[in-house]
């Protein structure tokens, strides 16, 4: 792709390569998911003991140029083959993962076990397409639609809408599919097991019914707790927003009175961010919401907390398109933005415009005694109200960090505070940026950002008080 200048293009490409290299993982359902006897796993990769560590919250030092990153336990999986004469899935998982039969069943039910789809005969494909009860159809009939192609459950995915040619193409391109119940399985089948699923205790905060902000015949708006993903993790299908909203707040019903098995995702909110999240009861609601997004008829307000005052007004920055795509495995961990307008229309095609407006910024007090675990120290904190005009990956986090106002606890953007694409043109800053990026880590605690309110198609929803409180000092 063409960058704003030849020098920037070469430097930016080098940075992306660097970043990509460094980035390279039926009982009572509630009690079942909670009772999996596995050690809690950290939410991010860690450095080896002789490397950089965080001295206190918000205070870090740059690591040496040579460091070793260790893979978190939840990222590790077992790739194996079902042993001969074993036809029950939980028995196979028990043997291969060296766990009890009960633990194997729980791993399956939470979504930590995948099976490789075998190549079907023409007759088997026809039987499965026309739903004639073929054993292959039974084996994989309980799998969540959409996961085979890697779309994370976004968008409606129904075999009924496919022609036979399209269905055949889909089946030929499927590889591993998640299995959610202890079914029979053929010996010799390739399976993948995540023995230490990534857990999200925040999921069970949906037991508090006040987190249901809005519901009508089509849409559901909830107050998503921080540290909970919107879409499922590879090792955990249940502990995500759609799964836990359905489990703990449902059952929901469509306009026709039918129960909603699992709400559909309309948009994303970062895992470390809490606030308004819109779900749909059916595919039509998803399509309506997507159309409203394209037409920019959805209004979103965010609350942010920083230790530096954020400049008021409209902020227009540019994000390189190659770095901004969501859902791409091995992508860059953080987003750099440019403060310089592309020189011409041809070069602008390589960039995505990011626009937000800071409508208010005022000093607040964060009370250490509120139970959130954040120590504000003696620093002055500022809460800003941000109106999002465009919706890009990490947009608020990246834009505010580029202004020198990173969000509190945002360990992914604090190290690159004040840095932009323009800095790549300065050879003296290259090593500093390299080492700063190496310090970036996915947050393991809620950050100073809340999706505070959303307005669309007559729907109005406002999140509850954010985790950092109302900003008023307590006597």
Secondary structure, DSSP 8 states (H G I E B T S, - for coil): ---SSHHHHHHHHHHHHHHHHHH-----HHHHHHT-------SS-EE-TTS---SBTTB-----SS--EE--GGG--EEEE--TT--BHHHHHHHHHT--HHHHHHHHHHT-EEEE-----HHHHHHHHTT---HHHHHHTTS-TTTTTT-TT-S---GGGS-HHHHHHHHHH--EEE--S--B--TT-EEEE-SS----GGGGGGGSGGGEEEE-SSEEEEEE-SS--SS-BTTBSSSSHHHHHHHHH---B-TTS-B-SS-EE-S---TT-EEEEEEESSHHHHHHHHHHHHTT--EEEEEEEESS----EEEEEEEEHHHH-TT-TT--SS--EE-S--SSHHHHTTEEEEEEEEEEEEEE---GGGSS----TT--EEEEEEEESS--TTHHHHHHHHTT--BTT-TTTGGGTT--GGGGG-HHHHHHHHHHHHH----SS--SEEEEEEEETTEEEE----TT-SS----
